[in-house]
């Protein structure tokens, strides 16, 4: 399961680098989510707000960047299946 999640995070990073219209704040928030997820997977941190923050970003991207929204929802699903 960790490998699937890592693949989804890699896909998120690739998508982040390819979207030119993404504002700096959104890019920063997504990068922070990526770091936080990596920390949780490594067992370094525990973040109870992670799921809600991912959901907020997915909703924010729904209209302009549906692919990013779908990736974030996949990540949420994978984390949920892992009990995170």
DRENTORTI-679295 format. One line per 4 residues: number of its first residue (from 1); their letters; for each residue x, y, z of C-alpha. Coordinates in steps of 0.02 Angstrom, whole numbers, plus 50000, padded with zeros to 5 digits. Layout:
<nodes>
NUM> A> X Y Z | ... $
</nodes>
This chain:
<nodes>
1> XXXX> 50000 50000 50000 | 50144 50118 50038 | 50210 50094 49862 | 50042 50140 49786 $
5> XXXX> 50035 50296 49892 | 50213 50342 49846 | 50167 50322 49662 | 50016 50436 49687 $
9> XXXX> 50126 50565 49773 | 50250 50556 49629 | 50105 50585 49510 | 50052 50735 49615 $
13> XXXX> 50228 50807 49604 | 50233 50781 49416 | 50065 50866 49396 | 50121 51010 49507 $
17> XXXX> 50270 51044 49397 | 50168 51040 49238 | 50028 51159 49290 | 50082 51335 49247 $
21> XXXX> 49923 51425 49303 | 49939 51368 49484 | 49959 51512 49605 | 50104 51514 49727 $
25> XXXX> 49993 51488 49879 | 49912 51331 49808 | 50080 51264 49751 | 50150 51294 49926 $
29> XXXX> 50001 51211 50011 | 50017 51058 49899 | 50203 51047 49931 | 50169 51056 50118 $
33> XXXX> 50039 50918 50104 | 50166 50811 50012 | 50294 50839 50150 | 50165 50803 50286 $
37> XXXX> 50111 50642 50202 | 50293 50589 50185 | 50317 50623 50371 | 50165 50520 50418 $
41> XXXX> 50222 50376 50309 | 50395 50381 50386 | 50316 50376 50559 | 50394 50543 50603 $
45> XXXX> 50232 50638 50629 | 50049 50614 50662 | 49930 50739 50584 | 49745 50730 50625 $
49> XXXX> 49704 50874 50507 | 49789 50795 50356 | 49631 50717 50285 | 49532 50878 50297 $
53> XXXX> 49673 50980 50221 | 49685 50861 50074 | 49496 50870 50052 | 49501 51061 50053 $
57> XXXX> 49632 51063 49917 | 49536 50935 49814 | 49380 51042 49822 | 49479 51198 49778 $
61> XXXX> 49550 51115 49622 | 49387 51036 49566 | 49344 51169 49437 | 49510 51227 49367 $
65> XXXX> 49619 51073 49391 | 49508 50918 49397 | 49657 50802 49370 | 49741 50871 49527 $
69> XXXX> 49579 50852 49622 | 49567 50670 49568 | 49746 50636 49621 | 49715 50712 49791 $
73> XXXX> 49558 50608 49814 | 49657 50452 49767 | 49786 50498 49898 | 49648 50523 50027 $
77> XXXX> 49577 50352 49984 | 49747 50268 49999 | 49780 50351 50167 | 49609 50298 50228 $
81> XXXX> 49639 50117 50177 | 49802 50124 50275 | 49709 50187 50428 | 49789 50358 50421 $
</nodes>
